[in-house]
Amino acid sequence: MIKTMLATLLLALSLSLHAATTLEQFKFDTQRQTDDFRELLGQMRCLVCQNESLAASNADLAQDLREELYEQVASGKSKQDVIDFMVARYGDFVLYKPPLRPSTYLIWFGPILLFVIGAVVLARILRRQTSLPEPTLSEEDRKRAEALLESTDSDTQSS
């Protein structure tokens, strides 16, 4: 158990060191370019991993996208110019926080819509269950149940 945890910890550390090493290979003329590059890497999503930023992803496509970002920033383009280029090329999905526009409404409001639909369905199910009539026993079933209860009571009293 401890060996497994240690191996997992070492793997996680080596992956984070690998990501840090890949970012150190990019050299810029100014500190502003370096800061812009790092900020853009955090704002962009890996198109393969989909749940990792370009800075954290180890996918080959992420490395290609990092190099493309590097070339854009090193050539002196502004952050907004780089973002516009990436969105034009890969769509709003490349951004972690896509802009609010009709084409991204589903991304922004889809989870809320699913929650509301689930709450309405749950409320209807619960309301339907509480509005069901109590099951009624026929007189014959009631007498049989009373007889069973009496026989159970007499069995427990005699023992």
PLY file of the C-alpha trace (Angstrom):
ply
format ascii 1.0
element vertex 159
property float x
property float y
property float z
element edge 158
property int vertex1
property int vertex2
end_header
0.00 0.00 0.00
2.75 2.45 0.95
4.79 1.44 -2.08
1.83 2.15 -4.35
1.26 5.56 -2.78
4.95 6.39 -3.06
5.05 5.30 -6.70
1.96 7.43 -7.44
3.52 10.43 -5.73
6.77 10.02 -7.67
4.85 9.71 -10.93
2.88 12.87 -10.21
6.05 14.75 -9.34
7.84 13.57 -12.45
4.91 14.63 -14.65
4.82 18.09 -13.10
8.58 18.42 -13.50
8.26 17.34 -17.12
5.65 20.06 -17.75
7.85 22.65 -16.04
10.84 21.57 -18.09
8.94 21.91 -21.34
7.93 25.47 -20.44
11.52 26.43 -19.64
12.58 25.67 -23.20
10.78 28.80 -24.41
13.00 31.88 -24.13
11.75 35.41 -24.76
13.40 38.79 -25.20
11.31 40.51 -22.52
9.70 39.56 -19.23
6.36 40.82 -20.58
6.46 38.27 -23.39
7.26 35.53 -20.88
4.36 36.61 -18.67
1.98 36.84 -21.66
3.05 33.39 -22.83
2.47 31.80 -19.42
-0.89 33.54 -19.05
-1.99 32.36 -22.49
-0.94 28.80 -21.68
-3.20 28.91 -18.65
-6.14 30.32 -20.64
-5.94 27.76 -23.45
-7.30 24.23 -23.25
-5.54 21.18 -24.63
-7.72 19.98 -27.50
-6.80 16.35 -26.84
-7.03 16.24 -23.05
-9.92 18.74 -22.90
-9.61 19.04 -19.15
-6.06 20.36 -18.93
-4.51 23.64 -19.85
-1.79 23.79 -22.47
0.68 24.40 -19.66
-0.24 21.15 -17.88
-0.83 18.83 -20.82
1.80 16.38 -22.04
-0.03 15.54 -25.28
1.87 15.95 -28.55
-0.77 18.36 -29.84
-0.37 20.46 -26.70
3.36 20.71 -27.39
2.61 21.81 -30.96
0.15 24.41 -29.70
2.69 25.67 -27.14
5.22 26.10 -29.95
2.64 27.92 -32.04
1.85 30.22 -29.12
5.57 30.78 -28.59
6.07 31.84 -32.21
3.10 34.22 -32.02
4.23 35.85 -28.76
7.91 35.96 -29.77
6.95 37.73 -33.00
5.48 40.55 -30.91
1.75 39.86 -31.26
-0.48 40.98 -28.41
-2.32 38.52 -26.17
-5.63 39.40 -27.83
-4.15 38.87 -31.31
-2.92 35.43 -30.25
-6.29 34.54 -28.70
-8.10 35.69 -31.85
-5.77 33.59 -34.00
-6.26 30.47 -31.87
-10.06 30.89 -31.75
-10.22 31.46 -35.51
-8.20 28.32 -36.06
-9.58 25.96 -33.37
-12.87 27.53 -32.28
-14.06 28.77 -28.90
-13.41 25.34 -27.41
-9.69 26.12 -27.21
-10.48 28.67 -24.46
-11.12 27.62 -20.87
-13.57 30.50 -20.54
-15.26 30.89 -23.91
-17.05 34.21 -24.54
-20.79 34.43 -23.97
-22.42 34.36 -27.39
-25.22 32.35 -28.99
-22.83 29.66 -30.20
-21.60 29.06 -26.62
-24.93 29.28 -24.75
-25.00 25.50 -24.38
-21.54 25.50 -22.79
-22.49 28.27 -20.34
-26.08 27.36 -19.54
-26.20 23.62 -20.30
-25.28 22.47 -16.78
-27.87 24.80 -15.21
-30.50 23.63 -17.69
-29.76 19.97 -16.90
-29.99 20.71 -13.17
-33.37 22.44 -13.58
-34.73 19.59 -15.73
-33.54 17.05 -13.15
-35.14 19.01 -10.30
-38.48 19.23 -12.17
-38.44 15.50 -12.93
-37.59 14.67 -9.31
-40.35 16.97 -8.01
-42.92 15.32 -10.30
-41.86 11.85 -9.23
-42.07 12.77 -5.54
-45.41 14.55 -5.98
-46.83 11.55 -7.84
-45.72 9.19 -5.08
-47.30 11.29 -2.34
-50.56 11.71 -4.24
-51.11 7.97 -4.70
-54.08 6.69 -2.68
-53.40 4.48 0.30
-53.93 0.85 -0.59
-57.12 -0.46 1.00
-57.64 -3.97 2.25
-60.75 -5.90 1.58
-62.69 -7.12 4.62
-61.52 -10.67 3.92
-57.83 -9.59 3.78
-58.23 -7.59 7.00
-59.67 -10.62 8.87
-56.87 -12.84 7.58
-54.23 -10.30 8.72
-55.83 -10.03 12.18
-55.87 -13.80 12.45
-52.18 -13.97 11.54
-51.34 -11.29 14.10
-53.32 -13.08 16.80
-51.61 -16.38 16.05
-48.21 -14.67 16.19
-49.09 -12.99 19.51
-50.24 -16.32 21.03
-47.07 -18.05 19.82
-44.80 -15.44 21.47
-46.79 -15.48 24.73
-46.60 -19.28 25.06
-42.83 -19.42 24.63
0 1
1 2
2 3
3 4
4 5
5 6
6 7
7 8
8 9
9 10
10 11
11 12
12 13
13 14
14 15
15 16
16 17
17 18
18 19
19 20
20 21
21 22
22 23
23 24
24 25
25 26
26 27
27 28
28 29
29 30
30 31
31 32
32 33
33 34
34 35
35 36
36 37
37 38
38 39
39 40
40 41
41 42
42 43
43 44
44 45
45 46
46 47
47 48
48 49
49 50
50 51
51 52
52 53
53 54
54 55
55 56
56 57
57 58
58 59
59 60
60 61
61 62
62 63
63 64
64 65
65 66
66 67
67 68
68 69
69 70
70 71
71 72
72 73
73 74
74 75
75 76
76 77
77 78
78 79
79 80
80 81
81 82
82 83
83 84
84 85
85 86
86 87
87 88
88 89
89 90
90 91
91 92
92 93
93 94
94 95
95 96
96 97
97 98
98 99
99 100
100 101
101 102
102 103
103 104
104 105
105 106
106 107
107 108
108 109
109 110
110 111
111 112
112 113
113 114
114 115
115 116
116 117
117 118
118 119
119 120
120 121
121 122
122 123
123 124
124 125
125 126
126 127
127 128
128 129
129 130
130 131
131 132
132 133
133 134
134 135
135 136
136 137
137 138
138 139
139 140
140 141
141 142
142 143
143 144
144 145
145 146
146 147
147 148
148 149
149 150
150 151
151 152
152 153
153 154
154 155
155 156
156 157
157 158
